[in-house]
Amino acid sequence: MNRRTNRRNWIAALMIIVLMAGVGLWQNKERLERRWLYPWPFEEIVLYHAGRNNIDPYLVAGLINNESRFRAAAKSERGAVGLMQLMPETADWVAREMGVGRLGEGALLNPDTNVRLGCWYLSELLHEFEGNEVLALAAYNAGRGTVRQWMKEHNWDASFQDVQEIPYQETRAYVKRVLADRGKYKNLYLFVERSERNERSTS
């Protein structure tokens, strides 16, 4: 083996090592993001109720991450409660519409109950605004009546997508964050789910 061939082999081996190290660092980065920045407690509950309501589970995960950071006991100064930060009066209305009956005291602190009602409500908003996620999320944050008023005042229809045009700064920032987080959850967890399915199918 001459020096040139030997040098090429060393370069090739070094490139493989660097590539493998890069893949390891990337995978470790994703693990850290899943653990610290984009955790997903109650994932099975979210997947189940999102599926029952035909809504994107990653959108629900992004919404919960912004509403409560997945703290089941979260309560806001305004009175919103639980994972999806439902106002008690909204939750009571949703429960009646779903035929669940009267909610007991502390029911919204139960993760399954909260996500069940919250997913139904988000699905209802998406239906009301013809599948428009921007408008539905704005309504989740600012109220459906407020969004209807914006649509009337600014001549928006169901094709509206310009988040920058949302009048309330808080709601504008909220919609941006939820949509961005939906993308992060999809990127971080869809790959994991596929990998786990592949592992199960080959075992």
C-alpha positions as CSV (number, residue, x, y, z in Angstrom):
1,M,0.0,0.0,0.0
2,N,1.5,3.3,-1.1
3,R,1.5,6.5,0.9
4,R,-1.3,8.1,-1.2
5,T,-3.6,5.2,-0.7
6,N,-2.8,5.0,3.0
7,R,-3.6,8.8,3.3
8,R,-6.9,8.4,1.5
9,N,-7.9,5.5,3.9
10,W,-7.0,7.7,6.9
11,I,-9.1,10.6,5.5
12,A,-12.0,8.3,4.8
13,A,-11.8,6.8,8.3
14,L,-11.6,10.3,9.8
15,M,-14.7,11.4,7.8
16,I,-16.7,8.4,9.0
17,I,-15.7,9.1,12.6
18,V,-16.7,12.8,12.3
19,L,-20.0,11.9,10.6
20,M,-20.8,9.4,13.4
21,A,-19.9,11.9,16.0
22,G,-22.1,14.5,14.3
23,V,-25.1,12.1,14.2
24,G,-24.5,11.3,17.9
25,L,-24.4,14.9,18.8
26,W,-27.6,15.6,16.8
27,Q,-29.5,12.8,18.4
28,N,-28.3,13.9,21.9
29,K,-29.4,17.5,21.0
30,E,-32.9,16.1,20.2
31,R,-33.0,14.2,23.4
32,L,-32.1,17.3,25.4
33,E,-34.7,19.3,23.6
34,R,-37.4,16.7,24.3
35,R,-36.4,16.5,27.9
36,W,-36.0,20.2,28.8
37,L,-37.5,22.5,26.1
38,Y,-40.3,20.4,24.6
39,P,-41.3,17.7,27.0
40,W,-44.5,15.8,26.3
41,P,-46.0,14.5,29.5
42,F,-49.5,13.0,29.1
43,E,-48.7,12.2,25.5
44,E,-51.0,9.2,25.3
45,I,-53.9,11.3,26.6
46,V,-53.3,14.0,24.0
47,L,-52.9,11.5,21.2
48,Y,-56.2,9.8,22.2
49,H,-58.4,12.9,22.5
50,A,-56.8,14.7,19.5
51,G,-57.5,11.5,17.5
52,R,-61.1,11.3,18.7
53,N,-61.7,15.0,17.6
54,N,-59.7,14.7,14.3
55,I,-57.2,17.4,15.2
56,D,-53.5,17.5,15.0
57,P,-52.0,16.1,18.2
58,Y,-48.8,18.2,17.7
59,L,-50.9,21.4,17.5
60,V,-52.5,20.4,20.9
61,A,-49.0,19.7,22.3
62,G,-47.8,23.1,21.1
63,L,-50.9,24.7,22.7
64,I,-50.5,23.0,26.0
65,N,-46.8,23.9,26.1
66,N,-47.7,27.5,25.8
67,E,-50.8,27.4,28.1
68,S,-49.4,25.5,31.1
69,R,-46.0,24.0,30.3
70,F,-47.8,20.6,30.9
71,R,-48.5,21.4,34.6
72,A,-51.8,19.7,35.3
73,A,-52.4,21.9,38.4
74,A,-51.7,25.2,36.6
75,K,-54.1,28.1,37.4
76,S,-53.9,31.5,35.8
77,E,-54.7,34.9,37.4
78,R,-57.8,35.1,35.2
79,G,-59.1,31.7,36.5
80,A,-58.1,29.4,33.7
81,V,-57.3,25.9,34.9
82,G,-55.3,22.8,34.0
83,L,-53.2,21.6,31.1
84,M,-55.2,23.5,28.4
85,Q,-56.1,26.4,30.7
86,L,-59.8,26.2,30.3
87,M,-62.0,28.8,32.0
88,P,-64.5,27.1,34.2
89,E,-67.5,28.7,32.4
90,T,-66.1,27.6,29.1
91,A,-65.5,24.1,30.4
92,D,-69.1,23.9,31.8
93,W,-70.5,24.9,28.4
94,V,-68.3,22.3,26.6
95,A,-69.3,19.6,29.1
96,R,-73.0,20.4,28.4
97,E,-72.4,20.3,24.6
98,M,-70.6,17.0,24.9
99,G,-73.3,15.5,27.2
100,V,-70.8,14.9,30.0
101,G,-73.0,16.5,32.6
102,R,-72.0,18.8,35.5
103,L,-68.3,19.0,36.3
104,G,-67.3,18.3,39.8
105,E,-65.1,20.6,41.8
106,G,-61.5,20.2,40.7
107,A,-62.5,18.2,37.6
108,L,-60.4,20.4,35.4
109,L,-57.2,19.5,37.3
110,N,-57.6,15.9,36.0
111,P,-55.4,15.7,32.9
112,D,-57.8,13.4,31.0
113,T,-60.8,15.5,31.7
114,N,-59.0,18.7,30.9
115,V,-57.6,17.5,27.6
116,R,-60.9,15.8,26.7
117,L,-62.8,19.1,27.0
118,G,-60.0,21.2,25.6
119,C,-59.6,19.1,22.5
120,W,-63.4,19.2,21.9
121,Y,-63.3,23.0,22.3
122,L,-60.4,23.4,19.9
123,S,-62.1,21.2,17.4
124,E,-65.2,23.3,17.7
125,L,-63.2,26.4,17.1
126,L,-61.5,24.9,14.0
127,H,-64.9,23.9,12.7
128,E,-66.3,27.4,13.3
129,F,-63.4,29.0,11.5
130,E,-63.5,26.5,8.6
131,G,-60.3,24.7,9.6
132,N,-58.3,28.0,9.9
133,E,-55.7,27.3,12.6
134,V,-54.6,30.9,12.9
135,L,-58.2,32.1,13.6
136,A,-59.0,29.1,15.8
137,L,-55.9,29.7,18.0
138,A,-56.6,33.4,18.1
139,A,-60.1,32.6,19.3
140,Y,-58.7,30.1,21.9
141,N,-56.6,33.0,23.3
142,A,-58.8,36.1,22.9
143,G,-62.3,34.6,22.6
144,R,-64.3,33.6,19.6
145,G,-66.5,36.8,19.7
146,T,-63.3,39.0,19.6
147,V,-62.0,37.2,16.5
148,R,-65.4,37.5,14.8
149,Q,-65.3,41.2,15.5
150,W,-61.8,41.4,14.0
151,M,-63.0,39.5,10.9
152,K,-65.9,42.0,10.5
153,E,-63.7,45.1,11.1
154,H,-60.8,44.0,8.9
155,N,-62.8,42.1,6.2
156,W,-61.1,38.8,6.9
157,D,-62.5,35.5,5.7
158,A,-61.5,31.9,6.4
159,S,-58.5,32.2,4.2
160,F,-56.8,34.7,6.6
161,Q,-53.2,33.7,7.4
162,D,-51.3,36.9,8.2
163,V,-50.6,36.5,11.9
164,Q,-48.9,40.0,11.9
165,E,-52.3,41.5,11.3
166,I,-53.8,40.2,14.6
167,P,-54.6,43.4,16.6
168,Y,-53.7,42.1,20.1
169,Q,-50.0,41.8,20.6
170,E,-50.5,39.1,23.2
171,T,-52.7,37.0,20.8
172,R,-50.3,37.7,17.9
173,A,-47.4,36.4,19.9
174,Y,-49.4,33.4,21.2
175,V,-50.4,32.2,17.8
176,K,-46.9,32.4,16.5
177,R,-45.5,30.5,19.5
178,V,-48.1,27.7,19.3
179,L,-47.6,27.2,15.6
180,A,-43.8,27.2,16.0
181,D,-44.0,24.7,18.9
182,R,-46.4,22.5,16.9
183,G,-43.5,22.3,14.3
184,K,-41.0,21.5,17.0
185,Y,-43.1,18.7,18.6
186,K,-43.8,17.2,15.2
187,N,-40.1,17.2,14.3
188,L,-39.0,15.8,17.7
189,Y,-41.6,13.2,18.3
190,L,-42.8,12.0,14.9
191,F,-39.3,10.6,14.3
192,V,-39.3,8.9,17.7
193,E,-42.7,7.4,17.0
194,R,-41.6,6.0,13.6
195,S,-38.4,4.6,15.1
196,E,-40.3,2.9,17.9
197,R,-42.8,1.4,15.4
198,N,-39.9,0.2,13.3
199,E,-38.2,-1.4,16.3
200,R,-41.4,-3.2,17.3
201,S,-42.0,-4.5,13.8
202,T,-38.5,-5.9,13.5
203,S,-38.4,-7.4,17.0
